[in-house]
């Protein structure tokens, strides 16, 4: 697959960027626990999406993205 065909990775890249800026945009940056979680997770999601776009033949980035998805679901249960 070419980079343009990996629309999922582009969506994950945008989602990671949104996770990173969401605490400021939504005005919740004063809650340090959830904000630091969003900043960390946003950076990791965006980085692995960028990795998947740069090297589409490698499947490891997809496994990391699945792990980060589970992390996001788990962090919402608190």
PAZAPA-4460 file (N, C-alpha, C; in steps of 0.05 Angstrom, whole numbers, plus 32768, in hexadecimal, padded with zeros to 4 digits):
% residues 78
    n_x    n_y    n_z   ca_x   ca_y   ca_z    c_x    c_y    c_z   seq   type   mol
   8011   7FE8   8000   8000   8000   8000   8011   8019   8000     1      X     A
   8008   802D   7FF2   8017   8046   7FF3   800D   8056   800A     2      X     A
   801C   806B   800F   8016   807D   8026   7FFA   8089   8024     3      X     A
   7FF2   8090   800C   7FD8   809D   8008   7FC1   8089   800D     4      X     A
   7FC6   806F   800A   7FB1   805B   800F   7FAD   8055   802C     5      X     A
   7FBF   805E   803D   7FBD   8058   805A   7FAD   806E   8068     6      X     A
   7F94   8071   8061   7F84   8086   806D   7F82   8084   808B     7      X     A
   7F83   806B   8095   7F81   8067   80B2   7F98   8075   80C1     8      X     A
   7FB0   8074   80B5   7FC6   8080   80C2   7FC4   809F   80C2     9      X     A
   7FB8   80AA   80AD   7FB3   80C7   80AD   7F9F   80CE   80C2    10      X     A
   7F8A   80BE   80C5   7F76   80C3   80DA   7F83   80C1   80F6    11      X     A
   7F94   80AD   80FA   7FA2   80AB   8114   7FB5   80C2   8119    12      X     A
   7FC2   80CC   8104   7FD3   80E3   8107   7FC3   80FB   8110    13      X     A
   7FAD   8100   8103   7F9C   8117   810B   7F90   8112   8127    14      X     A
   7F89   80FA   812D   7F7F   80F4   8148   7F94   80F8   815E    15      X     A
   7FAC   80F1   8158   7FC2   80F6   816B   7FC7   8113   816F    16      X     A
   7FC6   8122   815A   7FC9   813F   815C   7FB2   814B   816D    17      X     A
   7F9A   8141   8167   7F83   814B   8176   7F85   8144   8194    18      X     A
   7F8E   812C   819A   7F92   8124   81B6   7FA5   8137   81C4    19      X     A
   7FBA   813E   81B6   7FCE   8150   81C2   7FC3   816C   81C7    20      X     A
   7FB4   8177   81B5   7FAB   8193   81B9   7F90   8194   81C7    21      X     A
   7F82   817E   81CA   7F67   817F   81D6   7F66   818B   81F2    22      X     A
   7F78   8186   8204   7F76   8192   821F   7F76   81B1   821D    23      X     A
   7F84   81BD   820B   7F84   81DA   8208   7F6B   81E3   81FB    24      X     A
   7F63   81D6   81E5   7F4B   81DE   81D6   7F32   81DC   81E7    25      X     A
   7F30   81C6   81F7   7F18   81C1   8207   7F19   81CE   8222    26      X     A
   7F30   81DA   8229   7F33   81E8   8242   7F36   81D6   825A    27      X     A
   7F40   81BE   8257   7F44   81AC   826D   7F61   81A8   8274    28      X     A
   7F72   81BA   826C   7F8F   81B7   8271   7F96   81BA   828F    29      X     A
   7F83   81C5   829F   7F89   81C7   82BB   7F88   81AC   82CA    30      X     A
   7F7B   8199   82BE   7F7A   817E   82C9   7F94   816F   82C0    31      X     A
   7FA8   8170   82D0   7FC3   8166   82C7   7FC3   8148   82C1    32      X     A
   7FB3   8138   82CF   7FB3   811C   82CA   7FA9   8115   82AE    33      X     A
   7F92   811E   82A7   7F86   8118   828D   7F95   8127   8277    34      X     A
   7F9F   813F   827C   7FAD   814E   8268   7FC8   8141   8261    35      X     A
   7FD7   8138   8275   7FF0   812B   8270   7FEC   8110   8261    36      X     A
   7FD6   8103   8268   7FCF   80EA   8259   7FC9   80F0   823C    37      X     A
   7FBA   8105   8237   7FB3   810C   821C   7FCC   8115   820C    38      X     A
   7FDD   8125   8219   7FF5   812E   820B   8008   8116   8204    39      X     A
   800C   8104   8218   801D   80ED   8213   8011   80DB   81FD    40      X     A
   7FF8   80D4   8201   7FEB   80C3   81ED   7FE9   80CF   81D2    41      X     A
   7FE4   80E9   81D1   7FE3   80F7   81B7   7FFE   80F6   81A8    42      X     A
   8013   80FB   81B7   802E   80F9   81AB   8034   80DD   81A1    43      X     A
   802D   80C9   81B1   8033   80AD   81A9   8022   80A5   8191    44      X     A
   8009   80AC   8191   7FF8   80A5   817A   8001   80B3   8161    45      X     A
   8007   80CC   8163   8011   80DB   814B   802B   80D0   8141    46      X     A
   803D   80C9   8154   8057   80BE   814C   8055   80A3   813E    47      X     A
   8044   8092   8149   8041   8077   813C   8032   807A   8121    48      X     A
   8020   808D   811F   8013   8091   8106   8026   809B   80F1    49      X     A
   8038   80AD   80F9   804C   80B7   80E7   805F   80A1   80DF    50      X     A
   8066   8090   80F2   8077   8078   80ED   806A   8066   80D8    51      X     A
   8050   8061   80DC   8041   804F   80CA   803F   805C   80AE    52      X     A
   803D   8076   80AC   803D   8083   8092   8058   8083   8085    53      X     A
   806D   8085   8095   8088   8086   8089   8091   806A   8080    54      X     A
   8089   8056   808F   8091   803A   8088   8079   8028   8088    55      X     A
   8069   8029   8073   8050   801A   8073   8053   7FFC   8073    56      X     A
   806B   7FF2   806C   806F   7FD5   806C   8072   7FCA   8088    57      X     A
   807A   7FDA   809B   807E   7FD1   80B7   8063   7FD0   80C5    58      X     A
   805E   7FB9   80D2   8044   7FB6   80DF   8045   7FBC   80FD    59      X     A
   805D   7FC1   8108   8060   7FC6   8125   8051   7FDF   812D    60      X     A
   8051   7FF3   811D   8043   800C   8124   8025   8007   8129    61      X     A
   8019   7FF5   811A   7FFD   7FEE   811E   7FF8   7FE1   8139    62      X     A
   800A   7FD0   8142   8007   7FC4   815C   800A   7FD9   8172    63      X     A
   801C   7FEC   816F   801E   8001   8183   8005   8012   8183    64      X     A
   7FF9   8017   816B   7FE1   8027   816A   7FCA   8019   8178    65      X     A
   7FC9   7FFE   8175   7FB4   7FEF   8183   7FB8   7FF1   81A1    66      X     A
   7FD1   7FEF   81AA   7FD7   7FF2   81C7   7FCF   800E   81D1    67      X     A
   7FD4   8022   81C1   7FCD   803E   81CA   7FAF   8041   81CA    68      X     A
   7FA1   8033   81B8   7F83   8034   81B8   7F79   8027   81D2    69      X     A
   7F84   8011   81DA   7F7C   8004   81F3   7F83   8017   820B    70      X     A
   7F9A   8024   820A   7FA1   8037   821F   7F8C   804E   8221    71      X     A
   7F83   8058   820A   7F70   806D   8209   7F55   8064   8215    72      X     A
   7F4D   804C   820E   7F34   8041   8219   7F36   803D   8237    73      X     A
   7F4C   8033   8240   7F51   802E   825C   7F52   8048   826C    74      X     A
   7F5E   805C   8261   7F60   8076   826F   7F45   8084   8272    75      X     A
   7F32   807D   8261   7F18   8089   8263   7F07   807C   8278    76      X     A
   7F0E   8064   8282   7EFE   8056   8295   7F02   8060   82B2    77      X     A
   7F15   8070   82B7   7F1A   8079   82D2   7F05   808C   82DC    78      X     A
***
